[in-house]
Structure formats: structure tokens, C-alpha cells
Amino acid sequence: MAKRRSGEERGGHDDARPLAVRVRPHSLDEFVGQAHLLGAGSALRTAIEQARPHSMVLYGPPGSGKTTLARIVAEQSGAAYEELSAVAAGRADVRAVIERAAHRRDTGGAAGRTRTILFLDEIHRFNKAQQDALLPAVEEGLVTLIGATTENPAFEVNGALLSRVRVYALQALDSEELTQVLRNAATGARDADDAPLPVHDEAIEFLAARSEGDARTALNALELAAATAAELGERHVSLARVEDALQRRAVLYDKGGDRHYDYISAWIKATRGSDPDASLYYLAVMLEGGEDPRFIVRRMIILASEDIGNADPRALSLATAAAQAVEHVGLPEARYALAQTAIYLSLAPKSNAAGVALAAAERHVREHGAGAVPGWLRSGPLADHRAGAGGQAAGPPATYDNPHAHPGHVCTQELLPESVAGARFYEPDDAEAELAERLQRIRRARRSEPR
């Protein structure tokens, strides 16, 4: 039978229910996370607070609060609440909900509830015919549909139905948000004598870092750890107990202290040293320790230019693509992009020639100041193209010599200030053989090759 709960049928407190259900928020003020959707003044929050629910699809990873948010919408609006799971429900279940909704509308319903909210979990599991069965009721406003899915609605929900709902993308909770959820839940932990059972801070922090943004996973593990501790007569819920419950080992990693810097330093040096195994190992330690993936990928972008540079320009493109993947996908899936990039950066040829060249140019500027731009390179229609280093007209008129007018698109005109003419800052290294050959040809063509 399909799962169904209505507003009229919900019972009171039930201690046998899972912790994730018992501590479920009942108002927006209690709801944790999704500030991008529920911030003050947002369209969704305003609609909920003013009891104006509309049909929507909540799209996001497991444990991000989709079911909780649907129930808050129903409670705030005073509507009857019907819940179906698309895994087990069929068209007959949908028709039954619609019939009950029509009855409430026509008779006033129990407790004056005339509106019906239908929460359809895993809506992507409904086939086209099942989704089509919902269309008339949604279009006429007989039911307010709230669908939940972990799959992209653009691909999994019929266009006709999708056009009648708003899609809201929920995000996995970050470690701070999970910590708040767990601290709120931990106040209810009790031992065998119904006395409070304290949960160690390190246990909460471990669960928050290692539950991959899934509040349900974190709460289930906390519940199991607390129950085990109570059965064994322990006076608190320890890190070891939640490790056992989550079946993951804690990683000794301090995101704000020495280990944070030690491990990123080790990753940089291992990757620079062309050891993909060591690079992946340190990457795994950071991810398992709850390091912010945006911090990791920023270091990847820096390394792609600082240590690889033009020896393989594709490295920078891949690193910036990984940064986009982190923002668009998030953990846990973004770790694949991070691993791919770590391996590529490790195996790419290494060159720091770009950084060395820039440092040489910066050193020259610090020691000698900025030379005057040659007149023929200045901007503006009034530029004196005869201007020399002192900015005064000197010598015969000179105009900018566009290299596109020459064979090979190279001209012989001096492009450095007079005080710097002939300076060499960039010298390709042995990892940039192709660039070195091209530079030699260009310098020869410009007749400035040292003789």
C-alpha cells in the first residue's frame, strides 16, 4: 500500500519514531539551511509565512530538508496534508487523493481545512501517465503539489507538469548547519534511566564533517550511537561511539590549525613532485577531514600556473573547470573532479618559467621605476608619436608599426621603454621547448637576438 498521511490523521508524539522524525522542525524559524531560498524577504519564505502555498518541486540531495519543508508549508497554510511515495503509489492512489481533496473543498473538511497539499516523494519515479493524472487537479488548484526529487526535474518531470510548478533547488547542508542540527537533536539524548546523555563536541563535529551534508544520515548515526552508549551504561556519547555508528573513522584533521596547512602543503609538494599517489592520498585526507573543497580547488588553480604554466596550458583550464564543478555539483560528487584534476596536475610537465619571468620584471620595476611608454604605443588621438623616454618630442615622427602588416606578424619596432630596451625577463625552460623555439624565431625576426 502507498504511504499516506493527512493533516486530520497525524498523531501526537511517538517515542518509537526515528530521531530524524522526532526532531523535525515545525516552523521556518526552526528550519536549518537553505538560506538562499528561505532568507528574509525571499519569495518562497513570504509565500509560506502568508499562507499562500503554490505548487512546487523541491530538488536536492538526500537529507537536505525536502520533506520537512513540505510539512512546514502545510502546517503554516493550515491545509490538509497528503503524502505519497512515487515508489509505491499508482494512479489509483492519486485519484483517491484528488477525490478527498474535492470532498474537503466542497464540504469544508475537518477542522475547516478546505485546501489540500499533496507531497509526492521521489516524483521522478512517476511515469508520464502517472504525472499526467495530476495535471487537471494541479491546474485547477484542487491540490497544491509539492514534489521532491534528487534528480534534475528538467529531465525527469514532464514538461506539462513542470510548467505548472516552481522548481526550488536545495543544497546539501554545510558542516556548520549540520552541527546546529545535531546540537539541537543532542539535547534529547537520554540514558537507560532517562537522564540526559551528553554528546561530546568532537563527536558532533565528526558527524557534521563526515555525513556529506545529509542531515538524516547524521541524525540516524547520532541516534544509534546514543542508544548503544545508553545500553552499555556509558555516561556520554563519545567520538568512538559515533565512529562505530557511522562506520567511518575520524581523521585527525584541524581545518583551522597546523594540520590544515600541513596537509595542503604536502599536497602541493607531492603534486609538484609528479607523484599522483601521494597527491591523491593528501587529497583524500583533506576531504575525509571535512576540508572546504573550494579551498582545495583554489590551490589547484594556483599550482596549475605557478608550477606547470605553459609547459601544459591545459592544466589551468582543467583546474578552473574543477572549480566550476565544485560550485555546481558540490560534495560528494565533486570529489571525482578533484581527483581527476589532482592526477592530471601531478602528471603534467612542470615549469615555473612564468613565475620566474614575472618576478624578474617586478624586481626591475622596483629597482628602476616605471619607464615612460614610447609615444607610438600610447593611447588617444593626441599622443605624440615622436615622444621619447622623457615624454618630449624627439627625432623624426614615428607611428605604431602594426605587426599584422608584416610577414609572420612580427615587426622590428621597439616595444619596451627606452630605459629598458633590450631587457630579457622571460627565458623558457626545458619543459617549454616549443615556446623556446618560437621565441627564438621571433627575436631573430625582430633583429634583437643577442649576437
Buried (B, 14 or more C-beta within 10 A) or exposed (E): EBEBBBBEEEEEEEEEEEBBEBBBBEEBEEBBBBEEBBEEEBEBBEBBEEEEBBBBBBBBBEBBBBBBBBBBBBBBBBBBBBBBBBEEBEBEBBEBBBEBBBEBBEEEBEEEBBBBBBBBBBBBBBEEEBBBBBBEBBEEEBBBBBBBBBEEBEEBBBEBBBEBBEBBBBBBBBBEBBBBBBEBBBEBBEBEEEEEBBBBEEBBBBBBBBBBBBBBBBBBBBBBBBBBBBEEEBEBBBBBBBBBBBEBEBBEBEBEEEBBEBBBEBBBBBBBEBBBEBBBBBBBBBBBBBBBBEEBBBBBBEBBBBBBBBBBEEBBEBBBBBBEBBEEBBBBEBBEBBBBBBBBBBBBBBBBBBEBBEEBBEEBEEEEEEBBBBBBBBEEEEBBBBBBBEEEEBEEEBEBEEBEEEEEEBBEBBBBBEEBEEEEBBEBBEBBEEBBEEBEEBBEBBEBEEE
